[in-house]
Amino acid sequence: MDALHAAILENLASKSLSPTIIPFRHGVFRYLFRGKGEKSQDRGNLLLEKRDFSRCSLPIDWDRLLDSLGDGVQVEFPIKAGYLFHKAQKTIL
């Protein structure tokens, strides 16, 4: 969960508009988001709202980044999430 929270904060601090890719093991992703979100029109993707992150045990204000003056940015929901599978390289022991 620390890696997820750090990636979200890093993306909020960035001025880049490119998507953020956060690697998860498939089983962990399924545990966190099974039965959550709505199916996107893009095949294989989910649209997640803030409430869909309830199993993630994130801090209270995980979806915003504020400076000392109280100015900042926050996550715009819904978030589109999907799977990216990579074939593991075969190893012979």
WOLINUR-V461870 format. One record per residue. RES is the residue in one letter. PSI is psi in whole degrees, 0 to 359 (999 if undefined). Layout:
# WOLINUR-V461870
res=RES psi=PSI
res=RES psi=PSI
This chain:
# WOLINUR-V461870
res=M psi=330
res=D psi=320
res=A psi=321
res=L psi=312
res=H psi=316
res=A psi=319
res=A psi=321
res=I psi=314
res=L psi=320
res=E psi=318
res=N psi=320
res=L psi=324
res=A psi=338
res=S psi=150
res=K psi=356
res=S psi=144
res=L psi=3
res=S psi=153
res=P psi=151
res=T psi=133
res=I psi=122
res=I psi=115
res=P psi=132
res=F psi=148
res=R psi=144
res=H psi=317
res=G psi=323
res=V psi=315
res=F psi=315
res=R psi=318
res=Y psi=314
res=L psi=323
res=F psi=8
res=R psi=130
res=G psi=6
res=K psi=161
res=G psi=181
res=E psi=149
res=K psi=136
res=S psi=163
res=Q psi=336
res=D psi=120
res=R psi=131
res=G psi=5
res=N psi=156
res=L psi=149
res=L psi=114
res=L psi=135
res=E psi=171
res=K psi=320
res=R psi=338
res=D psi=351
res=F psi=17
res=S psi=329
res=R psi=357
res=C psi=351
res=S psi=50
res=L psi=157
res=P psi=165
res=I psi=310
res=D psi=43
res=W psi=339
res=D psi=12
res=R psi=154
res=L psi=114
res=L psi=148
res=D psi=186
res=S psi=340
res=L psi=357
res=G psi=4
res=D psi=150
res=G psi=200
res=V psi=160
res=Q psi=162
res=V psi=138
res=E psi=119
res=F psi=152
res=P psi=157
res=I psi=133
res=K psi=124
res=A psi=145
res=G psi=177
res=Y psi=142
res=L psi=110
res=F psi=141
res=H psi=136
res=K psi=132
res=A psi=143
res=Q psi=136
res=K psi=136
res=T psi=141
res=I psi=125
res=L psi=999
